[in-house]
Amino acid sequence: MTEFLLKSDIAEIVERMGDDAQKFAGKTVLLTGGRGFLGRYFMEVFGALNHGLLKDPVKLIALDNMITAGKEGAIIPDLPNVTFVNHDVTKDFEWEGDLDYIIHAAGIASPYYYRAYPLETLEVAITGTRKMLELAEAQDARFTFFSSSEIYGDPDPKHVPMAESYRGNVSCQGPRACYDESKRVGETLCYIFHNTHGTHTNTIRPFNVFGPGMQETDYRVLPNFASRIKGGLPLHVYGTGNQTRTFCYITDAIIGFLSVIIKGVAGEAYNIGNPDPEISMVELVQTIEKVSAQKVEYDVVEYPDSYPADEPNRRAPDIRKARVQLGFNPTVGIDEGLERFLDWSDTTYTGIQ
Ligand SMILES: NC(=O)c1ccc[n+]([C@@H]2O[C@H](COP(=O)([O-])OP(=O)(O)OC[C@H]3O[C@@H](n4cnc5c(N)ncnc54)[C@H](O)[C@@H]3O)[C@@H](O)[C@H]2O)c1
């Protein structure tokens, strides 16, 4: 186990998987984006399953080209039946053996990085998804694409919380378009492969997942806040501070993702997040203050050049589809999740932001 994740969280995920874990016994899984925030959890969870919990071990091959993996991703853990390959998924990947599952989690997820790498962001979600779908079709593997809640764009308030049927309100030319639009094309590719080639595809739309293991220099809101707290600096709330989000703790999210991977209905997209509470960024600061029992100073500031403005005003998931079809039920509330995250970041972050 690397120091970058909590052992107790991995144990919680494995325990909550219950008998579903046996679906992976004896199977081969290809994971892309294996050294990113979510990928590192998948690697540790599959490694943990191979400590005698499965009837036959699961073989995991994890790919990543390290473009945004950072120092946390650079340390490759030594886990049973888990192999890491440095590979850019926009290039062909040759694989001789069988594949049962493909989890396509490679992406450029942080707004800071997709502003810096717009073309790479497009390519990984379009060309990378197509290459992985071709492999899934050839191998008759179940394919899961990590899309994003960003495909809903800046929603019409009538459609908040957003159900999977909401078509969204996205700009094709804004500073966020490279991410939002490429994820939408990735979903269209899944739709085409499912409908015209019969490939078993699922799409996951995660809503702001957080937890230990987030890179300090990832620049998403919670690592940013946690780093500034560690450095004794006032928090910077961008824009108006009234924009809302929901936050899903990593153990709930991974359980939801694995449910889609194992049990998702072919061709379907699923929102995975924690719908409660939907809070503004200023309320998030106040919640951090309450949980950490310390005064937290903050300033509401303009978007810095390095961070794309034009962000959605509201975002909250309707998760009824995942609840009904997959039994998904997030259990870690925001206070508990923030407590675990802030305790961890306090001992891990350096306060450099
Ligand atoms: N974490 C969230 O809250 C969240 C929310 C919405 C969507 N997602 C999506 O889920 C996926 C995983 O998210 P994350 O938080 O782990 O992101 P992350 O940025 O931490 O990790 C993504 C990984 O993909 C790798 N990568 C990028 N381009 C690649 C390429 N061409 N070839 C191989 N590897 C490549 C990066 O090096 C990085 O290690 C992403 O596709 C992201 O867009 C995540």
The ligand as an SDF file (V2000), in Angstrom:
LIG
                    3D

 44 48  0  0  0  0  0  0  0  0999 V2000
  -12.4710   12.3460  -10.0870 N   0  0  0  0  0  0  0  0  0  0  0  0
  -13.6220   12.8920  -10.4430 C   0  0  0  0  0  0  0  0  0  0  0  0
  -14.3430   13.4900   -9.6210 O   0  0  0  0  0  0  0  0  0  0  0  0
  -14.1020   12.7750  -11.8700 C   0  0  0  0  0  0  0  0  0  0  0  0
  -15.2480   13.4980  -12.2100 C   0  0  0  0  0  0  0  0  0  0  0  0
  -15.6970   13.4020  -13.5250 C   0  0  0  0  0  0  0  0  0  0  0  0
  -15.0400   12.6040  -14.4460 C   0  0  0  0  0  0  0  0  0  0  0  0
  -13.9330   11.9230  -14.0740 N   0  0  0  0  0  0  0  0  0  0  0  0
  -13.2580   11.1070  -15.1130 C   0  0  0  0  0  0  0  0  0  0  0  0
  -12.8080    9.8880  -14.5420 O   0  0  0  0  0  0  0  0  0  0  0  0
  -11.5180    9.5420  -15.0740 C   0  0  0  0  0  0  0  0  0  0  0  0
  -10.5150    9.3810  -13.9340 C   0  0  0  0  0  0  0  0  0  0  0  0
  -10.5120   10.5810  -13.1680 O   0  0  0  0  0  0  0  0  0  0  0  0
   -9.3240   10.9310  -12.1830 P   0  0  0  0  0  0  0  0  0  0  0  0
   -9.8740   11.8390  -11.1570 O   0  0  0  0  0  0  0  0  0  0  0  0
   -8.6280    9.6720  -11.7850 O   0  0  0  0  0  0  0  0  0  0  0  0
   -8.3850   11.7540  -13.1780 O   0  0  0  0  0  0  0  0  0  0  0  0
   -6.7940   11.9720  -13.0820 P   0  0  0  0  0  0  0  0  0  0  0  0
   -6.5020   13.1510  -13.9200 O   0  0  0  0  0  0  0  0  0  0  0  0
   -6.3590   11.9620  -11.6730 O   0  0  0  0  0  0  0  0  0  0  0  0
   -6.2180   10.6610  -13.7690 O   0  0  0  0  0  0  0  0  0  0  0  0
   -6.3020   10.3970  -15.1390 C   0  0  0  0  0  0  0  0  0  0  0  0
   -5.0400    9.6490  -15.5670 C   0  0  0  0  0  0  0  0  0  0  0  0
   -5.1240    9.4420  -16.9900 O   0  0  0  0  0  0  0  0  0  0  0  0
   -3.8050    9.5630  -17.5180 C   0  0  0  0  0  0  0  0  0  0  0  0
   -3.8680    9.8730  -18.9490 N   0  0  0  0  0  0  0  0  0  0  0  0
   -4.2690   11.0310  -19.5290 C   0  0  0  0  0  0  0  0  0  0  0  0
   -4.1460   10.9220  -20.8760 N   0  0  0  0  0  0  0  0  0  0  0  0
   -3.6650    9.6790  -21.1460 C   0  0  0  0  0  0  0  0  0  0  0  0
   -3.3360    8.9790  -22.3330 C   0  0  0  0  0  0  0  0  0  0  0  0
   -3.4470    9.5420  -23.5540 N   0  0  0  0  0  0  0  0  0  0  0  0
   -2.8750    7.7100  -22.2280 N   0  0  0  0  0  0  0  0  0  0  0  0
   -2.7500    7.1190  -21.0150 C   0  0  0  0  0  0  0  0  0  0  0  0
   -3.0330    7.7320  -19.8500 N   0  0  0  0  0  0  0  0  0  0  0  0
   -3.4970    9.0000  -19.9170 C   0  0  0  0  0  0  0  0  0  0  0  0
   -3.1570   10.6690  -16.6970 C   0  0  0  0  0  0  0  0  0  0  0  0
   -1.7440   10.6020  -16.7190 O   0  0  0  0  0  0  0  0  0  0  0  0
   -3.7330   10.4000  -15.2860 C   0  0  0  0  0  0  0  0  0  0  0  0
   -2.8670    9.5850  -14.5290 O   0  0  0  0  0  0  0  0  0  0  0  0
  -11.1320   10.6420  -16.0540 C   0  0  0  0  0  0  0  0  0  0  0  0
  -11.4340   10.2330  -17.3670 O   0  0  0  0  0  0  0  0  0  0  0  0
  -12.0140   11.8080  -15.6350 C   0  0  0  0  0  0  0  0  0  0  0  0
  -12.2830   12.6570  -16.7220 O   0  0  0  0  0  0  0  0  0  0  0  0
  -13.4500   11.9990  -12.7930 C   0  0  0  0  0  0  0  0  0  0  0  0
  1  2  1  0
  2  3  2  0
  2  4  1  0
  4  5  1  0
  4 44  2  0
  5  6  2  0
  6  7  1  0
  7  8  2  0
  8  9  1  0
  8 44  1  0
  9 10  1  0
  9 42  1  0
 10 11  1  0
 11 12  1  0
 11 40  1  0
 12 13  1  0
 13 14  1  0
 14 15  2  0
 14 16  1  0
 14 17  1  0
 17 18  1  0
 18 19  2  0
 18 20  1  0
 18 21  1  0
 21 22  1  0
 22 23  1  0
 23 24  1  0
 23 38  1  0
 24 25  1  0
 25 26  1  0
 25 36  1  0
 26 27  1  0
 26 35  1  0
 27 28  2  0
 28 29  1  0
 29 30  1  0
 29 35  2  0
 30 31  1  0
 30 32  2  0
 32 33  1  0
 33 34  2  0
 34 35  1  0
 36 37  1  0
 36 38  1  0
 38 39  1  0
 40 41  1  0
 40 42  1  0
 42 43  1  0
M  CHG  2   8   1  16  -1
M  END
$$$$
